[in-house]
């Protein structure tokens, strides 16, 4: 808060019932406490005019909160990793167009714009998506690191993988969408189902994945890069790799439309983009990639530079507009096919794996045909990519579950029930076919 000289002035404000709200900057964010605490402390040390108030919410919940409070807005900033979430808010006319003073930040990282070209949100850190693993866990289980997405689908990793659901984590949503764009809709979903069939768990929040790998509850996790870097910097026996099918996109910050404190919001954005603010990203508990190339001159060991060389081979030109159009569709589809049917999916995947292992040295055409049919059933997705991008179809998916038992109504419920029947039947048939093949 702005420092008041003397208790008399403070007493006058309190007695008048006037809070010093003009000095408070309310930030809605999905970032972990380690990141927000570090920036809050650094901002307070450099700027005595404003105090941050942090509202911690998952990305989807943060978007929903800003949508629901638009008529009586108390938030100043949205701060999160997912550019498609900002596109949703921008499309809803819930972000303010502001001009920010920042130097040394290029227009693009690779082929992706760092800032919204229309000025509604700004990139402050870069993010890539990949796989982290616990080196001791892998050694104890005689496993090699998985460095490509398809590696995670191999039978030796059954029960050793952790991941969050995209409906619970904006960063996981970006990871899922990146593979859908990089591998294609049908193959991307097939890959996610075979990876998910090896899962130990679907965590409640994205933070649960690095926590599980760090503690050795499972050996490998699907994460945003900074989870791997910060865990390693904190002394955990972990490592991280970017698969070849990945993207590097900016994590973003934007001013909410009709913010109570737009000047304070702008001041904080300018701080995080300043040389001082960019250095905060190298805090061992954060370890994110700055968007100012000059910051890498003081980067700690193990931090790749996405602006130089081939430290990060991002082969996917991420399309935020495509992702935004089907944001809720992808979340619902993953939950129906994976999150809420994980047991059935695991059983089907394991049956195929065991059948292929049993028949590896046999030339049995009938068994191979049964396994191919089982694989096709697991691969199948109930809708096409064209349907996922149809605005009228995407508009059906507006209701969000916090847990599986939450009631979904109307057309969304009908569609999800159809999907559920589709995958339940396919997984059961695939398991039966694979078990039959293994018996031949």
C-alpha positions as CSV (number, residue, x, y, z in Angstrom):
1,X,0.0,0.0,0.0
2,X,1.1,3.6,-0.5
3,X,2.9,4.6,2.6
4,X,0.9,7.1,4.7
5,X,2.8,9.7,6.7
6,X,1.3,9.4,10.1
7,X,-1.6,7.6,11.8
8,X,-3.9,10.6,11.5
9,X,-4.3,10.2,7.8
10,X,-4.9,6.5,8.2
11,X,-7.4,7.2,10.9
12,X,-9.3,9.6,8.6
13,X,-9.5,7.1,5.9
14,X,-10.7,4.3,8.1
15,X,-13.2,6.5,9.9
16,X,-14.6,7.6,6.6
17,X,-15.0,3.9,5.6
18,X,-12.7,4.4,2.6
19,X,-10.3,1.5,1.8
20,X,-7.2,2.5,-0.1
21,X,-8.5,0.4,-3.0
22,X,-6.7,2.5,-5.6
23,X,-3.4,1.1,-4.4
24,X,-4.5,-2.6,-4.6
25,X,-3.9,-4.6,-7.7
26,X,-6.0,-7.7,-7.8
27,X,-4.4,-10.5,-9.9
28,X,-6.3,-13.6,-11.0
29,X,-3.7,-16.2,-11.7
30,X,-3.1,-19.9,-12.2
31,X,0.5,-19.7,-11.3
32,X,1.9,-21.4,-8.2
33,X,2.6,-19.6,-5.0
34,X,6.4,-19.8,-5.5
35,X,6.1,-17.7,-8.6
36,X,3.5,-15.2,-7.3
37,X,5.4,-14.7,-4.0
38,X,8.7,-14.0,-5.7
39,X,7.1,-11.4,-8.1
40,X,5.1,-9.9,-5.3
41,X,8.2,-9.4,-3.2
42,X,10.2,-8.0,-6.1
43,X,7.4,-5.6,-7.1
44,X,7.0,-4.4,-3.6
45,X,10.7,-3.7,-3.3
46,X,10.7,-1.6,-6.5
47,X,7.3,0.1,-6.3
48,X,5.8,1.4,-3.1
49,X,2.7,2.7,-4.8
50,X,0.8,-0.6,-5.2
51,X,0.2,-3.9,-3.4
52,X,-0.7,-7.1,-5.1
53,X,-3.7,-9.2,-4.0
54,X,-3.5,-12.7,-5.5
55,X,-6.6,-14.8,-6.4
56,X,-5.3,-18.3,-7.1
57,X,-7.4,-20.3,-9.6
58,X,-6.9,-22.9,-12.3
59,X,-6.8,-21.4,-15.8
60,X,-10.3,-22.6,-16.8
61,X,-11.7,-21.5,-13.4
62,X,-10.0,-18.1,-13.8
63,X,-11.6,-17.5,-17.2
64,X,-14.9,-18.5,-15.7
65,X,-14.5,-16.2,-12.8
66,X,-13.7,-13.2,-15.0
67,X,-16.7,-14.0,-17.2
68,X,-19.1,-14.4,-14.2
69,X,-17.9,-11.2,-12.5
70,X,-17.8,-9.0,-15.6
71,X,-20.8,-7.0,-14.5
72,X,-19.3,-6.2,-11.1
73,X,-15.6,-6.5,-11.8
74,X,-13.2,-6.5,-8.9
75,X,-10.2,-7.9,-10.8
76,X,-7.4,-6.0,-12.4
77,X,-5.2,-8.6,-14.1
78,X,-5.3,-12.1,-15.7
79,X,-2.0,-13.9,-15.4
80,X,-1.6,-17.4,-16.8
81,X,0.3,-19.5,-19.3
82,X,-2.4,-20.4,-21.8
83,X,-2.6,-18.0,-24.8
84,X,-5.9,-19.6,-25.8
85,X,-7.4,-18.7,-22.5
86,X,-6.6,-15.1,-23.2
87,X,-8.1,-15.4,-26.7
88,X,-11.3,-16.6,-25.0
89,X,-11.4,-13.5,-22.8
90,X,-10.4,-11.2,-25.7
91,X,-13.2,-12.7,-27.8
92,X,-15.7,-12.1,-24.9
93,X,-14.6,-8.4,-24.8
94,X,-13.3,-8.9,-21.2
95,X,-9.7,-7.6,-21.7
96,X,-8.6,-4.0,-22.0
97,X,-6.4,-2.7,-24.7
98,X,-3.4,-1.0,-23.1
99,X,0.0,0.4,-24.2
100,X,2.9,-1.0,-22.3
101,X,6.4,0.5,-22.1
102,X,8.9,-2.3,-22.5
103,X,12.3,-2.4,-24.3
104,X,14.3,-5.2,-25.9
105,X,11.5,-7.7,-26.4
106,X,11.2,-9.0,-30.0
107,X,7.9,-9.4,-31.8
108,X,8.1,-13.2,-32.0
109,X,9.6,-16.3,-30.4
110,X,10.2,-18.6,-33.3
111,X,7.1,-18.0,-35.5
112,X,4.8,-17.2,-32.6
113,X,3.9,-13.5,-31.6
114,X,5.1,-12.8,-28.1
115,X,2.3,-10.1,-27.6
116,X,-1.2,-10.0,-28.8
117,X,-1.0,-8.0,-32.0
118,X,-4.0,-6.0,-31.0
119,X,-2.6,-5.0,-27.6
120,X,-5.0,-6.9,-25.3
121,X,-2.4,-9.1,-23.5
122,X,1.4,-9.4,-23.3
123,X,3.8,-12.3,-23.1
124,X,6.2,-12.2,-20.2
125,X,7.8,-15.7,-20.2
126,X,8.1,-18.5,-22.8
127,X,6.9,-22.0,-22.2
128,X,7.5,-25.3,-23.8
129,X,5.9,-28.7,-23.1
130,X,7.5,-32.1,-22.5
131,X,8.4,-34.9,-20.2
132,X,10.1,-34.9,-16.8
133,X,11.4,-38.0,-15.0
134,X,12.8,-39.1,-11.7
135,X,16.3,-40.5,-12.4
136,X,16.4,-42.6,-9.3
137,X,13.0,-44.0,-9.9
138,X,13.9,-45.0,-13.5
139,X,17.1,-46.6,-12.4
140,X,15.4,-48.6,-9.7
141,X,12.8,-49.8,-12.2
142,X,15.4,-50.4,-15.0
143,X,13.7,-47.9,-17.3
144,X,15.2,-45.5,-19.8
145,X,14.1,-41.8,-19.9
146,X,11.1,-41.2,-22.3
147,X,12.0,-38.3,-24.5
148,X,9.3,-38.5,-27.2
149,X,5.6,-38.7,-26.8
150,X,5.4,-42.1,-28.4
151,X,8.0,-43.4,-25.9
152,X,5.4,-42.8,-23.1
153,X,3.1,-45.2,-24.9
154,X,5.5,-48.1,-24.7
155,X,4.5,-51.1,-22.5
156,X,7.4,-50.8,-20.2
157,X,6.0,-47.5,-18.8
158,X,2.7,-49.0,-17.8
159,X,1.7,-47.6,-14.4
160,X,4.7,-45.2,-14.3
161,X,3.2,-42.1,-15.9
162,X,1.4,-39.1,-14.3
163,X,-0.5,-36.3,-15.9
164,X,-3.2,-33.7,-15.1
165,X,-6.4,-33.3,-17.1
166,X,-6.6,-30.3,-19.5
167,X,-9.9,-29.3,-17.9
168,X,-8.0,-28.9,-14.6
169,X,-4.9,-27.2,-15.9
170,X,-4.3,-24.6,-18.6
171,X,-0.8,-25.8,-19.2
172,X,-1.9,-29.4,-19.6
173,X,-4.6,-28.1,-22.1
174,X,-1.8,-26.5,-24.1
175,X,0.2,-29.7,-24.0
176,X,-2.7,-31.8,-25.2
177,X,-3.6,-29.2,-27.9
178,X,0.1,-29.0,-29.1
179,X,0.1,-32.8,-29.8
180,X,-3.3,-32.6,-31.5
181,X,-2.0,-29.8,-33.8
182,X,1.5,-31.4,-34.3
183,X,0.4,-35.0,-34.9
184,X,-3.0,-34.3,-36.3
185,X,-6.5,-34.7,-34.7
186,X,-6.9,-38.5,-35.1
187,X,-3.3,-39.5,-34.4
188,X,-3.0,-37.0,-31.6
189,X,-6.0,-38.4,-29.7
190,X,-4.8,-41.9,-30.3
191,X,-1.4,-41.0,-28.9
192,X,-2.9,-39.4,-25.8
193,X,-5.0,-42.5,-25.2
194,X,-2.1,-44.9,-25.4
195,X,0.0,-42.6,-23.2
196,X,-3.0,-42.4,-20.8
197,X,-3.3,-46.1,-20.7
198,X,0.1,-46.2,-19.0
199,X,-0.9,-43.6,-16.4
200,X,-0.6,-44.2,-12.7
201,X,-2.9,-41.3,-12.0
202,X,-4.6,-38.1,-13.4
203,X,-3.8,-35.5,-10.8
204,X,-6.2,-32.8,-9.5
205,X,-3.9,-29.9,-10.5
206,X,-0.9,-29.5,-12.8
207,X,1.3,-29.0,-9.7
208,X,0.5,-32.6,-8.7
209,X,2.5,-34.0,-11.6
210,X,5.9,-32.6,-10.7
211,X,5.2,-33.3,-7.0
212,X,4.5,-36.9,-7.9
213,X,7.7,-37.2,-10.0
214,X,9.8,-35.4,-7.3
215,X,8.5,-37.8,-4.6
216,X,8.8,-40.9,-6.7
217,X,5.1,-41.7,-6.5
218,X,5.4,-42.2,-10.3
219,X,8.5,-42.0,-12.5
220,X,7.5,-39.8,-15.4
221,X,5.2,-36.8,-15.9
222,X,3.7,-34.7,-18.7
223,X,4.6,-31.2,-17.7
224,X,5.3,-27.6,-18.8
225,X,9.1,-27.1,-18.9
226,X,9.5,-24.9,-15.8
227,X,8.2,-27.7,-13.6
228,X,11.2,-29.8,-14.6
229,X,13.7,-27.0,-14.4
230,X,12.6,-25.7,-11.0
231,X,12.5,-29.2,-9.5
232,X,16.0,-29.9,-10.8
233,X,17.2,-26.5,-9.5
234,X,15.7,-27.3,-6.1
235,X,17.8,-30.5,-5.8
236,X,15.3,-33.2,-6.8
237,X,16.8,-36.1,-8.8
238,X,14.9,-35.2,-12.0
239,X,15.5,-34.3,-15.6
240,X,13.4,-32.9,-18.5
241,X,13.2,-33.2,-22.3
242,X,11.3,-31.4,-25.0
243,X,9.8,-34.0,-27.5
244,X,10.3,-33.1,-31.1
245,X,6.6,-32.4,-31.4
246,X,6.3,-29.4,-29.1
247,X,5.7,-25.7,-29.2
248,X,7.2,-22.7,-27.5
249,X,4.5,-20.1,-26.7
250,X,4.4,-17.1,-24.3
251,X,2.8,-17.1,-20.9
252,X,0.7,-14.0,-20.7
253,X,-0.6,-11.2,-18.6
254,X,-3.4,-8.8,-19.5
255,X,-5.6,-6.1,-17.9
256,X,-9.2,-7.0,-17.3
257,X,-11.7,-4.7,-18.9
258,X,-13.1,-2.1,-16.5
259,X,-10.4,-2.9,-14.0
260,X,-10.7,-1.0,-10.7
261,X,-7.0,-0.1,-10.8
262,X,-5.9,0.1,-14.5
263,X,-2.8,2.2,-13.7
264,X,-1.6,-0.2,-11.0
265,X,-2.3,-3.1,-13.4
266,X,-0.2,-1.4,-16.1
267,X,2.6,-0.7,-13.6
268,X,2.8,-4.4,-12.7
269,X,2.9,-5.5,-16.3
270,X,5.7,-3.1,-17.0
271,X,7.6,-4.4,-14.0
272,X,7.4,-8.1,-15.1
273,X,8.7,-7.0,-18.6
274,X,11.5,-4.9,-17.2
275,X,15.1,-6.2,-16.9
276,X,14.6,-6.6,-13.2
277,X,11.3,-8.4,-13.6
278,X,12.7,-10.8,-16.2
279,X,15.5,-11.8,-13.8
280,X,12.9,-12.9,-11.3
281,X,12.1,-15.7,-13.7
282,X,15.5,-17.3,-12.8
283,X,14.5,-17.7,-9.2
284,X,15.3,-21.4,-8.4
285,X,11.7,-22.0,-7.5
286,X,10.4,-20.6,-10.8
287,X,13.0,-21.2,-13.6
288,X,10.9,-19.9,-16.5
289,X,12.2,-18.7,-19.9
290,X,12.3,-14.8,-20.2
291,X,10.9,-13.2,-23.3
292,X,13.8,-10.6,-23.3
293,X,16.8,-12.3,-25.1
294,X,19.2,-10.1,-23.1
295,X,18.2,-11.8,-19.9
296,X,19.9,-15.0,-20.9
297,X,23.3,-13.5,-20.4
298,X,22.8,-14.3,-16.7
299,X,20.8,-17.5,-17.1
300,X,21.6,-20.3,-14.6
301,X,23.0,-23.6,-15.9
302,X,20.4,-25.8,-17.4
303,X,18.1,-23.1,-18.7
304,X,17.8,-23.3,-22.6
305,X,17.7,-20.2,-24.7
306,X,14.8,-20.4,-27.1
307,X,16.1,-17.4,-29.1
308,X,19.4,-19.0,-30.1
309,X,20.6,-22.4,-31.3
310,X,18.6,-25.5,-31.1
311,X,18.1,-26.0,-27.4
312,X,14.4,-26.1,-28.0
313,X,13.3,-27.7,-31.3
314,X,9.8,-26.5,-31.5
315,X,8.3,-28.1,-34.6
316,X,4.7,-27.0,-33.9
317,X,3.5,-23.6,-35.0
318,X,0.9,-23.4,-32.3
319,X,-2.4,-21.9,-33.6
320,X,-4.0,-20.2,-30.6
321,X,-7.1,-19.3,-32.7
322,X,-7.8,-23.0,-33.5
323,X,-7.2,-23.9,-29.8
324,X,-9.5,-21.2,-28.6
325,X,-12.3,-22.3,-30.9
326,X,-12.4,-25.8,-29.5
327,X,-11.1,-25.1,-26.0
328,X,-14.0,-26.6,-24.1
329,X,-14.6,-29.4,-26.6
330,X,-11.0,-30.7,-26.1
331,X,-11.4,-30.5,-22.3
332,X,-14.7,-32.4,-22.3
333,X,-13.5,-35.0,-24.8
334,X,-10.3,-35.7,-22.8
335,X,-12.4,-36.1,-19.6
336,X,-14.9,-38.5,-21.2
337,X,-12.3,-40.6,-23.0
338,X,-9.5,-40.6,-20.3
339,X,-10.2,-38.9,-17.0
340,X,-13.5,-40.6,-16.1
341,X,-12.8,-43.8,-17.9
342,X,-9.1,-44.3,-16.9
343,X,-9.7,-47.7,-15.4
344,X,-11.4,-49.1,-18.6
345,X,-8.7,-47.4,-20.8
346,X,-5.9,-48.9,-18.7
347,X,-7.4,-52.3,-18.9
348,X,-7.8,-52.2,-22.7
349,X,-4.3,-50.8,-23.3
350,X,-2.7,-53.4,-21.0
351,X,-4.6,-56.2,-22.6
352,X,-3.2,-55.1,-26.0
353,X,0.3,-54.7,-24.6
354,X,0.3,-58.2,-23.0
355,X,-1.1,-59.8,-26.2
356,X,1.7,-58.2,-28.3
357,X,4.3,-59.3,-25.8
358,X,2.9,-62.9,-25.8
359,X,2.8,-63.0,-29.6
360,X,6.1,-61.2,-30.3
361,X,7.8,-64.4,-31.5
362,X,4.8,-66.0,-33.2
363,X,3.6,-65.7,-36.8
364,X,-0.1,-65.8,-36.1
365,X,-2.1,-63.9,-38.7
366,X,-5.4,-64.3,-36.9
367,X,-4.0,-63.0,-33.6
368,X,-2.3,-60.1,-35.3
369,X,-5.6,-59.2,-37.0
370,X,-7.4,-59.2,-33.7
371,X,-4.8,-57.0,-32.1
372,X,-5.0,-54.5,-35.0
373,X,-8.8,-54.4,-34.6
374,X,-8.3,-53.8,-30.8
375,X,-5.9,-51.0,-31.5
376,X,-8.3,-49.3,-33.9
377,X,-11.0,-49.4,-31.4
378,X,-8.8,-47.7,-28.8
379,X,-7.6,-45.2,-31.4
380,X,-11.1,-44.1,-32.5
381,X,-12.4,-40.7,-31.5
382,X,-16.2,-40.0,-31.6
383,X,-16.0,-36.7,-33.5
384,X,-13.9,-35.3,-36.3
385,X,-11.7,-32.3,-36.2
386,X,-14.1,-30.4,-38.4
387,X,-16.9,-30.9,-35.8
388,X,-14.6,-29.7,-33.1
389,X,-14.1,-26.4,-34.9
390,X,-17.8,-25.9,-35.7
391,X,-18.8,-22.8,-33.6
392,X,-22.4,-24.1,-33.1
393,X,-21.1,-27.4,-31.8
394,X,-18.4,-25.9,-29.7
395,X,-21.0,-23.5,-28.1
396,X,-22.7,-26.6,-26.6
397,X,-19.8,-27.1,-24.1
398,X,-20.2,-24.2,-21.6
399,X,-20.6,-26.2,-18.4
400,X,-17.6,-27.2,-16.4
401,X,-17.2,-30.0,-13.9
402,X,-15.0,-29.6,-10.9
403,X,-15.4,-33.3,-10.2
404,X,-16.9,-36.3,-12.1
405,X,-20.1,-36.3,-10.0
406,X,-21.0,-32.7,-10.9
407,X,-24.2,-32.6,-12.9
408,X,-24.0,-31.5,-16.6
409,X,-27.4,-30.8,-18.2
410,X,-28.9,-30.2,-21.6
411,X,-27.3,-30.8,-25.0
412,X,-23.8,-31.0,-23.5
413,X,-24.9,-33.9,-21.3
414,X,-26.5,-35.7,-24.2
415,X,-23.3,-35.4,-26.3
416,X,-21.0,-36.4,-23.5
417,X,-23.2,-39.5,-22.8
418,X,-23.0,-40.5,-26.5
419,X,-19.2,-40.1,-26.3
420,X,-19.1,-42.1,-23.1
421,X,-21.1,-45.0,-24.6
422,X,-18.8,-45.0,-27.6
423,X,-15.6,-45.3,-25.7
424,X,-16.9,-47.7,-23.1
425,X,-18.0,-50.1,-25.8
426,X,-14.8,-49.6,-27.7
427,X,-12.5,-50.2,-24.7
428,X,-14.5,-53.3,-23.7
429,X,-14.3,-54.8,-27.2
430,X,-10.6,-53.9,-27.5
431,X,-9.9,-55.7,-24.2
432,X,-11.8,-58.8,-25.3
433,X,-10.2,-58.9,-28.7
434,X,-6.7,-58.6,-27.2
435,X,-7.3,-61.3,-24.6
436,X,-8.6,-63.6,-27.3
437,X,-5.5,-62.9,-29.4
438,X,-3.2,-63.7,-26.5
439,X,-4.9,-67.0,-26.0
440,X,-4.3,-68.2,-29.6
